[in-house]
Amino acid sequence: MQLVSESRGHSKAIPQPGGKSLPGTDWSSESVDLTTQHNSFSERVDYWREMILRLFADVEIGAIPNPEFFGKVRSQKCELLRVSDVGAAAQAVNRRHLQPRCKEEDKYFAVLMLQGTEHLEQDGNRAVIRPGDFSIYDATRPHYLTFENDWRQIIVSVPRTCLNELVVDMEYRTATRISTDSPVGRVMRSFLESLNSQIGQFTPAEMARLSESITHLITLTLGHLQPMDPEHSRSQALTLTRVKVYINDNLGNPAFSAQQVSLATGLSVRYINKLFEQEGVSLMRYVLRRRLERCGRDLLNPVNAATRVSDIAFRWGFNDLSHFSRVFREFYGLAPREWREVQLRR
């Protein structure tokens, strides 16, 4: 992989063909949508370096001398983190051991690969991540990234102090490939992909709320969570998310019980119910609601057109059809067959 000579990212006005300077960009904006649009290779690479410097970290970038070189970033941030959809042509990125310029750079970068392959090195660890893989690295410490072909990824910039407080030995988790095939990994991947498609459209308040969910899902995917005192935890939302993930993975078990959730999560039934009080339901009322929602979804799925209502009910943990019919009517306002017919006619 032969690269043009590397130079460290730096702040400057990027010239355009004909001697015109690049139109001013509000780099501090909560939402940006940028792409390299210059006619010459060197100008596009320069602008790409400027993007990375301003939005992520002070790094050296080497790019293959390719007349088709491109780079683009869609990004939205709030006080807690930044979510970015980043794509570019083949290149290498080198971060030397520098102190963060400001708190904006004092981050971990959590990466979900969408296209292409990334080779990531940090602190003696090496990882190769491909589409669907997840990894994380410390933006403040030396790291080296190589992309041999066009690539695209979601980057979540999370404050280092935040993950260090939540994950045991966080500094040893960097530059390792993390599969998203686990239940929590699948939830995180789906969440990030969905959020990524709406970048730039969230209000600041919505972005702040979503950032909490993103952080919780990343920490759950990383695993090795710090021991928490559940009665006094500052991260009750994280605990509730962990409980919900377990519930949603076990809805089809007709013997599912509060005691089972308690044993699996290490929390008392009393405390779990206290967590659900924030949402106005009890633990088992939440389980019932999720089962009914899954039944409703399957009743409308064309794949299940020939499937009996009773089979769908059994699929989601109901074992008493009269009870199912009664609670379904209370929840949706109609008996299951009537509701299905009405919805499919719309």
N, C-alpha and C positions, 0 to 999 in steps of 0.2 A: 504494500500500500504506500505509494509514493505521494508525499504531501508537498504542498507549497510551503515555503518557509513560515514557521509559526511566529506570531507576535502576540503579546499580551493584549487582552481587551482594554480599551481606554476610551474615555469620553472625548469626542470631538465631533465637529460638523462633518458629515459625510458628503463629499462632492458628488454631484450628478454629472452625466455627460453634458458638455457644453458649458461647464464651469458653474452650474447652478447648485446651490446647497440643498440638502435634504430638508423638506418641510419640517417644521418643529413638531416633535412628538411629546405629548404629556406623559412622561414615563411614570409619574406618580398616580396616574389615573387608576381607579378601581378596576376598570376593564379596558383591555387593549386587544386589537386585532391587527397584526402586522405581518408583512411579507416582503421579501426582497424583490424589488421591482427594477433594478438597474440593468443597464444594457451590457456592461462589461463584467467579467468574472471577478476582478479585484474589487470593484465597487460593491457587488453583491456580498462577497465574503466580508468586506469591511462593515457593511451594515448589519450582517448577521452577528459579527463579533460585538457590535454595539448593543444589539438586542440582548444577547446573553449577559453582557456586563451589567446592563441597566436592570434587567428583570431577575437575574439569577446570581451569578458570582463572577469574580474577577479571575478569568481563566485564559489559557493560551489555546488557540484553535488552529488546527491545520486542516486544510481541505484539499482533496484531490483536484488538480487543475482541470476542471470539467466545465466547458462552456454552458452546460445546463444546470450548474449549481443553483440551488434554491434553499431557502429557509423560511419558515413561517411559525408564528406563535399566536394563539388565541388564549387569553388569560383573564381571570377575574380573581380579585383578592378581597379579603376583609382583614380586620385586625389580627385574626388568629392564624390565617394561612392563605396560600395562593394555590389555585388549581389552573393548570395550563395544558393545552393541547399543543404539542411541539412536534414539528416534522422538518426534515432537512435531507440534503444529499450526504453522501459518504464524507466522513471527517474523523478527526481525533481531537479529544479535549483533554487538556492537562491542567490540573489545579495544583499549584505549588503550596507549600506550607505557609500560608499567610493568615494573619488574624482577620476576622470578619471586619469589613469596613464599617458596618453599622448593624443594628439589630435585624434589619431586613435580610441580611446575609447569614445570620446565625441560625441556620436551618439544617434539618435533614431533608433530603429529597427522596420522596417515595415515588417509585416509578412503576407504572403498569404498561408493559409493552403492547403496542397495537399492531405495528408492522415492522418488518426488518429484524435485525439481530444486533444486540449491544454486548460488547465485551467490557466488563467493569472490574477495576482493580482498586483496592483500598486496604491499607494496613495488613498486607500479606494475603488477603482474601481475593479470590478471583471467581467471577461468576459470568456465565453466558446466559442471557435472557432473550427469549423469543416471544412471539405473540401469545398473550395470555399469562406470561410469567410476571412476577412481581419481585422487586428488590428495593433496597434503600441504601443511601450512603450519606455521609456527613459532608455537607458543603464547605465546612471550614477547614477540613483536613485534606492532605494530598490525595488526589484520586486521578485515575486515568481511564478515559472512556474511548472506545473505538467502535465506529460504525462503518462497516465495509461497503454497505449499499444504502439506498434510500431507506429512511426509517421514520417512524412516528410513534409517539408515546404520550401518556398522560403523566405529568409531573405534579405531585402535591408537595408544596414547600411547607413543612411543619416546624414550628419552633423547637429547637433541640431540647430546651428545658422541659417542654411538655412531654415528649416521648421518654426522656430520661427519668421522669417522675413515674411513668406508668409501666415501663418495660424493664425487667431485670437485665442487667448487663447489656444495655442497649448498644454500647460502643462495640460489642463483639458481634452484633447482628448485621453489621454493614457488609455490603458486597457479597451477599449470599442469595442464591436463587430460591425464591419462595413460590411454591405452586399455589395456584388459586383453585385447585380441585377439591379442597376441603369445604365443608358446609359454610364456614365463615368466609373462606376465600371466595367462594362463588357469590355470596351476598355482597362482599366488598367490590368485587369486579363488576358485577351488574350495577351497583350503585354508582361507581365512578364513571362507567361508560354512559349511563343515563344522564348523570350530572354534566358530563363533558359535552354532551350534545346540546346543552342549554347554556353554555358559558356566555356571559355577557347579558343574560336576560333576567338575572336575579336582582331583587332589591338588596340594599345593604343589610337589612334586617334578616331577609331570607338567607343570604349568604352566611351570615353569622351563625344562624341556627344550623344550616347544613354543614358548616365547618366542624361543629361538635360531633355530628354523626360520622363525618369522614374520619376524624381523629380516632373515635372509638372503634370503628371498623378496622382501621389500620393496626391499632394496638392489639385487637383480637386476632387478626391474621398473623401478626408477628409472634403472638403467644408469649409465654414466660412472663406473665403479668406480675407486677409488684404485689406483695401481700397487702390486702386491704382490710381495714376495720370497717365492716359493712355498716355499723351503726353510726359511724362518724365520717364516712368517706366523702371526699370532695368530688368523687366521680360516681355518684349514684346513677347517672344516666348510662355510664359504661356498664355498670352492674346489670341494669335493667336490659340493656341491649344483649348482654351475654345470656340472660335468662330467656329472652324472646327467641334468640337463635336456637337454643336448645328446644324450646317448645315447638317452633315451626318445623324442626327436623323430626319431631316425634308425634305429630298430630294424628297420624294414621293408626296409632296404637290404642285399641279400645280400652286397655287397662291403664292408660295414662292417668297419673294422679299427682296431687300436690306433693306427696311424699317422694315420688320419683324425681320431681324437679329439685326438691330440696337435697336429695342425695347426690344428684348429678352436679349441682352447682356449689354445694357446700354452704348453702344459706338456709336459714330457718324458714319454715312456711310462713311464720308470722312476719318476718322481715320482707319476704318476697311480696306478700300481700300489701305491706306498707309501701313498697316501691310502686305497685300498681295503683295505689290510691291517688297518685299524681294524675292518672288518666281516668279516674272515676270508675274503675272496675276492680274486681278481685282477680286473683290468679286464675281460678277456674272459669270465671265469666270471660276472661280474655281468651282462654283455650276454646270455649264454646263459640265465641265470636269468630275466631280464626277458622274453626272447622266449618262454620256456616258460610263464611266468605269463600273458602275453598270449594265447598259444594256448589255455591252459586256460580262460581267461575266455570266449574266443570259442566254444569247443566247447560251453559250457553256455548260451550266449545263444540264446534261441528264434528270434531273427532268422536265425541260421545253421543252423537245423534241417536244411535241405536242402543245406548246403554241405559239400563233401567235406573230410575231414581233411587231405588233401594241399593243398587250396587255402588252408586256414587256415595250414598250415605255411609255404607260400610267401609268404603275406601278411606274415608276421613274420620274413622274412629267411632261412629255411632253404631250401637248394637241393639237399639230398641226403636223400631220404625214409628211407633205411635209417639214416642218422645221426640224423635226427629221431626215428624210432621208438625207437632205442636210448637217447638221452638223455632222451626223455620218460618211458620206463619207469624209468630210474634216478631221475628226479625225483619222479614220481607213484606209482611202484610197479606200474603197469599199462600195457599198450599203449594208445595214444590212443583207439581205438574202444571197447575194454573199459572204460576209465576213464570215457569219455563216457556209456556205457550205465549203468554203476553209479551215477554221480552223478545222472543224470536220473531214476533209479528211486527215489531217496531222497525 
